[in-house]
Amino acid sequence: MIVILLLLLICKAYVNVVKCDVVNSGLPDDLSICHVKNKTAQYECIQEKFSNSDWIADEGNEIHLRIREDFYWHPVKRIRRECRAIPKDEREALFAAFNALKQDTSLSPNVYDNFANMHTKRMVYSVHYGPNFPGWHRIFILKFEELLRKINPNITLCYWQSSLDAIGGIARKSRMFTEDFMGNGNGKVINGPFANWKTILKKPLVRHFGKDGDLIYPYQIRNILKKQTHRQIVHPTADRGTNLEAIHNNIHSFIGGQMNNFETSSQEPFFWIHHPFIDSIWELFCTKLKNRTKHPQDDFVVSKSKMHNPYDHMDRFFPLRQIDGYSEYFTKHIYEYEKYPTCPACSNSPYLECDVKHNRCRAIPVGKKLRKVENQQKWIKTNHLSSPQHTISVMSDNGTMDDWVFVPIKIIYQNAINRTIRYTNITGCEYQDNSTDLCEKTVAIVRSNGITYRGSLKNYIVNDVGIPMWSYAFVGVRNPKLGTSQAFVSVTDKKGEPCLPYFLSDGDSKYKSFSGSILVTDADPKIYVTSVGQKELKDFAFDPLATDSLDERIKMLFRCY
């Protein structure tokens, strides 16, 4: 397949909406008979009219184009490892990225504090004390990791396996509280990579490690993994001793200072290496569920708390729903955890040793000589490949690409692809007998049908999506230099149901419902693509974890599912 990448000419705000807007032209007389309240019935009626196009007056050549847009996280998943198992240069690069976010004032007061401040106020109750706890924090950690990777695409978060420090009663002698790792554990943090940090309240970062709380012990992890359902491990229904959230709380108390208050805990860098460990325990539990043919999303506990309703949107992370945090999407496509260190190698870390008597790894405390290791683990240099990808390919074209211009649109996958239909063939696919799995992987089909010309476009949107998200796409219409270019634009989902169309007028801050009929003119400034090129597609980079926000360049939006 020939991969093409589209160059966007950005439409700036302009007083004359005919020049700048994708014009909501309304349905022409020949299609107005289809105007009914039922959107599905209206769509089916319009498509039937296009199947017999005698009413289209244009005498030009017929043009038809079939393309596909692929959005995916492949080919490589990033790997999260124990912080003492990664090499020194990788650890230093990771902590340098923390500091880079802290020094970046493009958001107030800085990018780090701006993001960490999400974990406050109402959030404390909607993401704690209930079944939303593990899923919401999974997204929170992943989004923070994405911020770090904008600084350095070759890094990923490590996790602090505090159970390695719990063995042998060496908690207060953990090397994690040294200059080489997270800095001192008592009082103001004055050494290490986060020395002299100030919080969003301009207070110094402080710790009181070991004063309260405790570490996580291996037996606690084993007991959690013996359980059969989430009801046994999440608040408020968890069995005694296997409440994942309560066990997690002990570490917050153990570190003390800002970490010991949910309102300020994410201001402490330890937060971002503690929570991946909790997430890794949960992932082991979810894997055991799946091995018993029970999907985690089917096991979401419905509690009495109104703030933990599985189908409510996650606070701060629209359009994600709370149940989507339980999706297998994240660890299937984006990241995975290296297995916990085991004897005799103990991840080839000089900071870990094998407890031969109990056949388990443990941390080497401060004051004890480090282990000599010949083959320490290397920095995983393929981590940068674990980034969202977006390609466009021509499948068939009975004319030339000069016949077409392309208008960028936005598709919001509300409710995403329900697992019960995710692997079914999409309705309307022309390639059912094709040897590829295009019909199965396509999550939406973008169409345009000429109203003032004889022609059509189909764009197959292929996505490994398993969560609600949004993406950009492109819809082709006839080049207005060849004649009047009015077309009916539509998007359909897996079941063939039409997605709801909206358009944005210049100067407006909200999209408004419209018919789907557009008129594209050759007047400047243009809103369509007229040439192709690899670098220009970056103007509309696929970033499914980015905050959904208004982009004035996008004049059409479709809500699916």
PEHU-V337108 format. One record per residue. PSI is psi in degrees with one decimal (* if undefined). Layout:
psi
PSI
PSI
This chain:
psi
142.7
117.6
128.1
144.2
137.9
135.0
121.8
130.8
111.6
132.7
119.6
159.4
135.0
140.5
-43.0
100.9
-24.5
-33.2
-35.9
-35.2
149.3
111.9
127.1
87.5
-7.9
162.4
133.8
169.0
-40.7
-19.6
-10.7
-23.3
-21.6
-3.9
99.6
164.7
-34.7
110.6
-36.6
-43.7
-39.0
-44.3
-45.7
-37.6
-44.4
-43.7
-33.1
-36.8
-38.7
-23.2
-21.1
93.1
27.6
-24.0
-11.5
121.3
-21.4
135.9
7.7
177.9
144.0
139.3
134.8
138.9
136.8
123.5
169.4
143.2
124.6
128.4
124.6
164.6
-11.6
170.4
-9.8
130.9
142.8
155.4
123.5
131.1
164.3
138.6
-28.5
-3.0
-18.4
151.6
161.0
-41.9
-33.4
-41.5
-42.1
-36.8
-37.8
-48.9
-29.2
-35.0
-36.3
-50.3
-33.1
-39.8
-35.7
-30.8
-9.1
110.2
21.3
-21.2
153.2
138.2
-22.0
166.4
-40.6
-55.6
-34.3
-43.3
-44.8
-28.9
-5.8
-28.7
56.0
169.9
-121.6
-33.9
-32.6
-34.2
-27.1
-14.9
1.5
168.9
37.3
178.6
-12.0
-11.0
-55.8
-37.6
-44.7
-42.9
-29.1
-43.8
-42.2
-47.5
-42.0
-40.8
-37.4
-40.5
-36.9
-38.0
-43.4
-38.5
-14.8
-26.0
-45.7
104.7
-6.8
5.2
159.0
160.7
146.3
168.8
145.2
105.4
86.3
-17.1
-23.7
-26.9
-16.9
-24.7
127.3
8.6
38.7
22.2
-48.6
-2.3
17.0
135.0
-9.6
-22.9
47.1
171.2
-29.5
-20.9
-98.3
-3.4
174.0
153.9
-5.5
130.8
-158.2
141.4
110.0
-0.6
172.3
-177.1
-15.8
25.9
135.7
23.9
144.4
141.7
179.6
-23.7
11.3
25.3
149.5
148.4
124.3
156.9
154.4
61.8
138.3
-6.1
-40.1
175.8
-161.0
171.2
177.2
132.9
149.0
-37.8
-30.5
-39.5
-44.5
-41.8
-38.8
-43.4
-11.7
-17.0
158.8
-23.0
159.7
-29.8
-25.3
-8.2
-6.9
151.7
141.4
12.4
0.0
147.4
157.5
128.3
-6.4
27.6
104.9
-40.1
-41.3
-40.1
-38.7
-36.7
-32.6
-36.9
-40.3
-44.1
-37.1
-41.9
-37.6
-169.3
-140.2
-31.0
-22.2
15.2
120.9
-26.6
-23.2
-2.6
-34.5
-5.8
-14.8
122.8
-27.1
-29.9
-40.3
-6.0
-16.7
-46.4
-34.2
-32.5
-43.3
-41.4
-36.1
-37.8
-44.5
-38.7
-38.5
-41.0
-44.5
-35.3
-40.9
-37.2
-48.3
-33.1
-22.0
18.1
28.4
121.9
137.9
-37.9
-25.4
-3.9
13.1
127.1
123.7
109.8
175.5
-18.0
123.9
-18.6
-1.5
31.6
127.1
-26.2
7.1
153.4
144.5
137.9
129.7
-13.7
39.4
141.0
18.5
140.0
162.8
-33.8
-20.8
-21.2
-19.4
3.1
147.7
-6.8
-44.7
-50.7
-7.6
-33.4
-26.8
-50.2
164.8
168.5
135.6
145.9
147.6
148.0
135.1
156.6
148.6
-15.0
-33.1
49.4
19.8
38.0
132.5
-14.4
-2.3
152.4
161.9
124.2
92.7
-39.0
-40.6
2.1
53.3
154.1
151.7
159.5
144.6
118.4
165.4
135.6
-15.4
140.7
136.7
158.3
141.4
122.9
125.4
-41.0
68.5
153.8
148.5
161.7
130.8
99.0
-7.2
2.6
-31.3
-18.3
-14.3
70.2
153.6
140.5
152.7
117.9
155.5
132.9
140.4
128.5
-41.6
149.6
118.6
3.8
-134.1
162.0
-18.4
-15.1
-15.5
151.9
160.4
129.3
127.5
138.5
170.5
135.2
125.4
121.5
83.8
135.1
1.4
-153.5
106.9
137.9
-27.8
-18.5
0.4
-36.8
17.7
158.0
141.4
140.6
135.9
5.8
131.2
-0.1
40.4
-33.9
2.8
148.3
-15.5
170.5
31.9
-48.0
-32.5
-40.3
-15.0
129.6
-14.5
152.3
122.7
132.4
151.0
138.6
126.8
135.7
-36.6
11.2
160.6
107.9
162.6
156.0
141.9
128.0
114.3
117.1
108.1
126.9
142.3
22.4
139.4
12.1
158.8
136.3
-174.8
160.6
159.5
160.1
174.1
138.5
130.7
138.9
165.6
141.3
120.7
-14.9
-17.4
-5.6
177.5
132.3
86.6
135.7
158.1
120.8
136.6
160.0
134.2
154.8
-168.8
-39.8
-0.7
6.5
137.9
138.2
149.6
126.9
143.2
153.0
158.3
120.1
153.0
133.8
-14.9
154.9
-0.2
145.4
149.0
147.5
142.8
176.0
-26.0
-7.5
124.8
154.9
119.1
126.2
170.5
4.2
150.0
152.8
140.0
156.6
14.0
166.7
133.5
-9.3
172.8
153.3
140.5
-45.2
-26.3
-24.4
-20.0
-17.9
-25.9
61.9
140.0
113.2
79.5
-18.3
-1.3
153.2
132.5
117.1
165.2
129.4
107.3
-12.5
-22.6
113.3
-15.1
139.2
142.0
131.3
119.9
158.7
*
